[in-house]
Amino acid sequence: MRSHSSNKRGFALAMSLLAIVVIGAMVAGGYMAGVQYYRMGRNSLVEQRAMAATELGLDSAYATWNKSWNTQATGTVTTLAYSAPNGTWVDTVRITKLNQLSSLVVSEGRAGGFSTPLSARRRVAMIVVLNMPKVNQLGALTSRGTVTIGGSTAINGLDTTFSGWNCPPPGTGVAGAAVPALSNLAWGGSCAGGSCISGNPFITISAAAADTNTYFSYGSLKWAQLVAMADKSVSGTLTHVRPSNTTSAGVTTCNTADVNNWGDPNRAPTAGPCEGYFPIVYAPSDVSINGDQGQGVLLVNGNLSIQGGFVFYGQVIVRGTVKLTGTGNHIYGGVMAANVVDSTDASKLAGNSSIRYSRCAVTTVFVNSAMGTRAPQRSWVELY
């Protein structure tokens, strides 16, 4: 009998072709997936690099806050630029002055796009406010200890303003002298009966004058933090405190490295280089000043002695006693004497010395010497 077999020629070829197609599709799909994952990783890397550049620029501007930005006019824009040494990213920071106490800092970072078409851009913003001390200035002179007043001394708590300082209209002022009890005051000479003291009122008796927090706590800042912000440290006897300049390549600038340069309180028709310099000066122990003039914040961790016609504009805070003797010594702003260093001695005002309260002087020196800090709530925002 004759048998018949099926003719299956060509089946293996078809299956091979199908397998090749399937494998090719799988390879192509795997390749495309790999390319996509590579691109996604590369894009993510560039985006993260741009974000890192943005944050670096923002933090750099914040960490190196320039006090000269504090007094810029509202709307002024300051531009800073940062870049990587290898050129992989750049960042631009714009600081816009919003008002006297706050600024908007916007940082925009870019990465990639230098040698390849791939690039990324990120932008963040932060509100920075000036961290100004909030001093409880009860009187032009506030003292926790005894104050002896003689000679032709004048203590005035009425608000004093000056030409050239852009002062607001005078306010109501403060008391002439603030002490824990009337027994803390002793007077003689032309000040008999306290006639040399004026203010609103001329004398105030307050428990706050006996509280050490009045002298060492200033809102969010404490004594130690204010000391840490000091621009220079002084000690011993200082003779001829006055502004000094330095000239280089024909350009004259304020010599802030000079320990006896405490700025220039005079406001000449042509502004001097040191008119905008308001240092925080710290004396770790007793200090004696013998002329001439300065402006800023003076912190003394001991007793302060002034003579020789010294004129100072700003805030004076002393842990010990304050002595003004001789002629021509004048302080415009506020004086606080905690008398916790040498409580056996008394603060003494003699000669024709004067202490005059000035909100303008105190505010000006605090604004100029303050550092920027992040706004307390929701200061940071990612724009894109």
C-alpha positions as CSV (number, residue, x, y, z in Angstrom):
1,M,0.0,0.0,0.0
2,R,1.4,3.5,-0.7
3,S,1.6,6.1,2.2
4,H,1.3,9.8,1.9
5,S,3.2,12.4,4.1
6,S,2.3,16.1,4.6
7,N,4.3,18.7,2.8
8,K,5.6,21.1,5.5
9,R,8.5,22.7,3.6
10,G,9.1,26.5,4.5
11,F,7.5,26.3,8.0
12,A,10.9,26.6,9.8
13,L,11.8,29.6,7.7
14,A,8.6,31.4,8.6
15,M,9.1,30.7,12.3
16,S,12.6,31.9,12.0
17,L,11.6,35.2,10.4
18,L,8.8,35.6,13.0
19,A,11.3,35.0,15.8
20,I,13.8,37.5,14.2
21,V,11.0,40.1,14.0
22,V,9.9,39.5,17.6
23,I,13.5,39.6,18.9
24,G,14.3,42.6,16.8
25,A,11.2,44.4,18.3
26,M,12.2,43.4,21.8
27,V,15.7,44.7,21.1
28,A,14.4,47.9,19.6
29,G,12.0,48.3,22.5
30,G,14.7,47.6,25.0
31,Y,17.0,50.1,23.2
32,M,14.3,52.8,23.2
33,A,13.5,52.1,26.8
34,G,17.2,52.4,27.7
35,V,17.4,55.6,25.7
36,Q,14.4,57.0,27.4
37,Y,15.7,56.1,30.9
38,Y,19.0,57.6,30.0
39,R,17.4,60.8,28.8
40,M,15.2,60.9,31.9
41,G,18.2,60.4,34.2
42,R,20.2,63.0,32.3
43,N,17.4,65.5,32.4
44,S,16.8,64.8,36.1
45,L,20.6,65.3,36.7
46,V,20.6,68.6,34.8
47,E,17.5,69.8,36.7
48,Q,19.0,68.8,40.0
49,R,22.2,70.6,39.1
50,A,20.1,73.8,38.2
51,M,18.3,73.5,41.5
52,A,21.5,73.1,43.4
53,A,22.9,76.2,41.6
54,T,19.8,78.1,42.6
55,E,20.0,77.2,46.2
56,L,23.7,77.9,46.3
57,G,23.2,81.4,44.9
58,L,20.4,82.1,47.4
59,D,22.3,80.8,50.4
60,S,25.5,82.6,49.3
61,A,23.7,86.0,49.0
62,Y,22.1,85.4,52.4
63,A,25.3,84.2,54.1
64,T,27.3,87.2,52.8
65,W,24.6,89.9,53.4
66,N,26.1,93.3,52.6
67,K,25.0,95.9,55.1
68,S,25.1,98.6,52.4
69,W,21.9,97.0,51.0
70,N,20.1,98.0,54.1
71,T,19.8,101.6,53.2
72,Q,19.0,101.3,49.5
73,A,16.0,103.1,48.2
74,T,12.8,101.1,47.8
75,G,12.7,99.4,44.4
76,T,16.5,99.2,44.1
77,V,17.7,96.0,42.5
78,T,21.1,94.5,43.2
79,T,22.4,91.7,40.9
80,L,24.9,89.0,41.9
81,A,26.3,86.3,39.7
82,Y,27.8,82.9,40.6
83,S,29.2,80.1,38.3
84,A,30.9,76.8,38.5
85,P,34.7,76.7,37.8
86,N,34.0,74.0,35.1
87,G,31.2,76.0,33.6
88,T,28.5,73.4,34.2
89,W,26.1,75.9,35.8
90,V,25.5,79.6,36.4
91,D,23.3,81.4,38.8
92,T,21.9,85.0,39.0
93,V,20.6,86.5,42.2
94,R,18.5,89.7,42.2
95,I,17.9,91.5,45.5
96,T,14.9,93.9,45.3
97,K,14.4,96.4,48.2
98,L,10.8,96.2,49.2
99,N,10.7,98.6,52.1
100,Q,13.0,99.9,54.9
101,L,13.2,96.5,56.6
102,S,12.6,93.8,54.0
103,S,14.0,92.6,50.6
104,L,13.0,90.0,48.0
105,V,15.8,87.7,47.0
106,V,15.2,85.8,43.7
107,S,17.8,83.2,42.6
108,E,17.7,81.7,39.1
109,G,20.0,78.8,38.3
110,R,20.8,77.4,34.8
111,A,22.6,74.1,34.0
112,G,23.6,72.5,30.7
113,G,23.1,74.2,27.4
114,F,26.7,75.2,27.1
115,S,28.1,72.4,24.9
116,T,24.8,70.5,24.3
117,P,21.3,71.6,23.6
118,L,20.2,70.1,26.9
119,S,19.5,72.7,29.6
120,A,17.4,73.3,32.7
121,R,16.4,76.4,34.6
122,R,15.0,76.7,38.2
123,R,14.0,79.7,40.2
124,V,13.3,80.2,43.9
125,A,12.6,83.3,46.0
126,M,13.0,84.3,49.7
127,I,11.9,87.2,51.8
128,V,14.7,88.6,54.0
129,V,14.1,91.0,56.8
130,L,16.5,93.0,58.9
131,N,17.2,91.5,62.3
132,M,17.1,94.8,64.2
133,P,17.5,94.9,68.0
134,K,14.3,96.1,69.8
135,V,15.8,98.1,72.7
136,N,13.5,99.1,75.5
137,Q,14.8,102.6,75.8
138,L,12.8,103.9,78.8
139,G,14.7,107.2,78.9
140,A,17.5,109.2,77.3
141,L,19.5,107.8,80.2
142,T,18.2,104.4,81.6
143,S,20.1,103.1,84.6
144,R,19.7,100.3,87.1
145,G,22.2,101.9,89.5
146,T,22.8,105.3,91.0
147,V,23.4,108.3,88.8
148,T,25.1,111.4,90.0
149,I,24.5,114.6,88.0
150,G,26.5,117.8,88.4
151,G,28.1,120.7,86.5
152,S,26.1,121.9,83.5
153,T,24.9,118.5,82.4
154,A,21.8,118.3,80.3
155,I,19.7,115.2,79.8
156,N,16.9,115.5,77.3
157,G,14.4,112.8,76.4
158,L,12.6,114.8,73.8
159,D,13.1,113.4,70.3
160,T,16.1,115.1,68.6
161,T,16.6,115.3,64.8
162,F,19.5,116.4,62.7
163,S,20.0,117.9,59.2
164,G,21.4,115.5,56.6
165,W,20.2,112.3,58.4
166,N,16.9,112.0,56.5
167,C,15.1,112.0,59.9
168,P,11.3,111.7,60.1
169,P,9.4,114.4,62.0
170,P,10.2,114.3,65.7
171,G,8.1,112.0,67.9
172,T,7.0,112.4,71.5
173,G,10.3,111.1,72.8
174,V,10.9,109.3,76.1
175,A,11.6,110.2,79.7
176,G,14.8,112.2,80.4
177,A,16.0,109.7,83.0
178,A,14.5,106.3,83.9
179,V,15.6,104.6,87.2
180,P,14.1,102.0,89.6
181,A,13.6,104.6,92.3
182,L,14.0,108.3,92.9
183,S,16.8,107.5,95.4
184,N,18.9,106.4,92.4
185,L,19.3,110.0,91.3
186,A,21.6,112.5,93.0
187,W,22.2,116.0,91.6
188,G,24.0,119.2,92.3
189,G,25.4,122.2,90.6
190,S,23.0,123.7,88.0
191,C,21.0,120.5,88.1
192,A,19.6,121.1,91.6
193,G,16.2,119.5,91.8
194,G,16.6,117.9,88.5
195,S,16.3,121.1,86.5
196,C,18.8,119.9,83.9
197,I,16.5,116.9,83.0
198,S,13.7,117.2,80.5
199,G,11.6,114.7,78.7
200,N,8.2,113.1,78.5
201,P,8.1,112.9,81.5
202,F,11.3,114.3,82.7
203,I,11.9,111.4,85.1
204,T,10.2,108.0,85.1
205,I,10.3,105.5,88.0
206,S,10.0,102.0,86.5
207,A,10.5,98.4,87.7
208,A,11.7,97.7,84.1
209,A,14.7,99.9,84.9
210,A,15.7,97.4,87.6
211,D,15.2,94.4,85.3
212,T,18.4,93.2,83.6
213,N,16.3,92.0,80.6
214,T,15.9,95.6,79.8
215,Y,19.6,95.9,79.2
216,F,20.5,92.5,77.8
217,S,17.4,91.4,75.8
218,Y,16.4,93.1,72.6
219,G,13.5,91.3,71.0
220,S,14.8,88.3,69.2
221,L,18.4,89.3,70.0
222,K,20.3,88.9,73.2
223,W,23.5,90.6,74.5
224,A,25.7,87.7,73.3
225,Q,24.2,87.8,69.8
226,L,24.7,91.5,69.5
227,V,28.3,91.2,70.7
228,A,28.8,88.5,68.1
229,M,27.7,91.0,65.4
230,A,30.4,93.5,66.5
231,D,32.6,94.9,63.7
232,K,35.5,95.7,66.0
233,S,36.8,95.2,69.5
234,V,38.4,97.9,71.6
235,S,39.9,98.2,75.1
236,G,42.0,100.5,77.3
237,T,42.2,104.2,76.5
238,L,41.2,105.4,73.0
239,T,42.5,108.8,72.0
240,H,41.0,110.6,69.0
241,V,38.3,108.3,67.8
242,R,37.5,109.8,64.4
243,P,36.8,108.9,60.8
244,S,39.8,107.9,58.6
245,N,40.2,107.3,54.9
246,T,42.5,105.3,52.7
247,T,43.3,106.1,49.0
248,S,44.2,103.5,46.4
249,A,44.6,104.1,42.7
250,G,43.2,107.5,43.1
251,V,40.0,106.3,44.9
252,T,39.4,107.3,48.5
253,T,37.4,104.9,50.7
254,C,36.5,104.6,54.4
255,N,39.3,102.9,56.3
256,T,37.1,100.5,58.3
257,A,40.2,98.5,59.5
258,D,41.2,101.5,61.7
259,V,40.1,100.5,65.2
260,N,39.6,104.3,66.0
261,N,37.3,104.8,63.0
262,W,33.7,104.7,64.2
263,G,32.2,106.4,61.1
264,D,31.5,110.0,60.3
265,P,28.4,111.6,62.0
266,N,28.9,114.9,60.2
267,R,26.9,115.4,57.0
268,A,28.9,117.6,54.8
269,P,27.6,118.9,51.4
270,T,29.9,116.5,49.8
271,A,29.4,113.2,51.6
272,G,32.5,111.8,53.2
273,P,33.5,108.2,52.6
274,C,32.7,107.2,56.2
275,E,29.2,108.8,56.5
276,G,27.6,105.4,55.7
277,Y,29.8,103.4,58.2
278,F,27.9,102.5,61.4
279,P,30.0,99.9,63.2
280,I,29.0,97.9,66.2
281,V,31.9,98.4,68.6
282,Y,32.5,96.0,71.5
283,A,34.7,96.6,74.6
284,P,35.2,93.4,76.5
285,S,36.3,95.3,79.6
286,D,36.5,98.9,80.9
287,V,37.2,101.5,78.2
288,S,38.0,105.2,78.3
289,I,37.4,107.4,75.3
290,N,39.2,110.8,74.9
291,G,37.7,112.6,71.8
292,D,36.6,113.0,69.0
293,Q,33.5,111.6,67.3
294,G,31.7,108.5,66.1
295,Q,28.4,106.8,65.2
296,G,27.0,103.3,65.6
297,V,26.4,100.9,68.5
298,L,28.7,100.9,71.5
299,L,28.6,97.8,73.8
300,V,30.8,97.9,76.9
301,N,31.2,94.8,79.1
302,G,32.5,96.9,81.9
303,N,32.6,100.6,82.8
304,L,32.6,103.5,80.2
305,S,34.5,106.7,80.8
306,I,34.2,109.6,78.3
307,Q,36.1,112.9,78.2
308,G,37.9,115.2,75.8
309,G,34.9,116.4,73.9
310,F,33.7,113.1,72.5
311,V,30.5,113.2,70.4
312,F,28.6,110.0,69.6
313,Y,25.5,109.3,67.6
314,G,23.7,106.0,68.3
315,Q,23.0,103.5,71.0
316,V,25.2,103.0,74.0
317,I,24.7,99.9,76.3
318,V,27.0,99.5,79.2
319,R,27.1,96.6,81.8
320,G,28.7,98.8,84.3
321,T,28.8,102.6,84.9
322,V,28.9,105.5,82.6
323,K,31.0,108.6,83.4
324,L,31.0,111.8,81.3
325,T,33.4,114.4,82.6
326,G,35.0,117.6,81.2
327,T,33.5,119.6,78.4
328,G,32.1,118.9,75.0
329,N,30.9,115.3,75.6
330,H,27.6,114.7,73.8
331,I,25.6,111.5,73.1
332,Y,22.7,111.6,70.7
333,G,20.6,108.5,70.7
334,G,20.3,106.6,74.0
335,V,22.4,105.4,76.9
336,M,21.7,102.4,79.1
337,A,23.8,101.6,82.1
338,A,23.1,98.2,83.8
339,N,25.5,98.8,86.6
340,V,26.1,95.1,87.2
341,V,29.9,95.2,87.0
342,D,30.8,97.7,89.6
343,S,27.7,98.2,91.7
344,T,29.6,100.0,94.4
345,D,30.2,102.9,92.1
346,A,27.8,105.3,90.4
347,S,27.3,106.6,86.9
348,K,28.5,110.2,86.9
349,L,27.6,113.1,84.5
350,A,29.6,116.3,85.0
351,G,31.0,119.2,83.1
352,N,28.7,120.4,80.3
353,S,28.0,116.9,79.1
354,S,24.7,116.1,77.5
355,I,22.6,113.0,76.6
356,R,19.8,113.6,74.1
357,Y,17.4,111.0,73.0
358,S,17.1,110.6,69.2
359,R,14.8,108.0,67.6
360,C,16.4,109.0,64.2
361,A,20.0,108.3,65.4
362,V,19.0,104.9,67.1
363,T,16.9,103.7,64.1
364,T,19.6,104.8,61.6
365,V,22.4,103.0,63.3
366,F,20.4,99.8,63.9
367,V,19.2,99.7,60.2
368,N,22.7,100.2,59.0
369,S,24.3,97.6,61.3
370,A,21.6,94.9,61.1
371,M,22.1,91.6,59.3
372,G,19.5,90.1,57.0
373,T,17.5,87.1,58.3
374,R,14.8,84.9,56.8
375,A,11.2,86.1,57.4
376,P,9.8,84.1,60.3
377,Q,7.0,82.5,58.3
378,R,6.9,81.2,54.7
379,S,10.0,83.0,53.6
380,W,11.0,80.5,50.8
381,V,9.0,79.7,47.7
382,E,9.8,77.7,44.5
383,L,8.7,79.7,41.5
384,Y,9.5,77.1,38.8
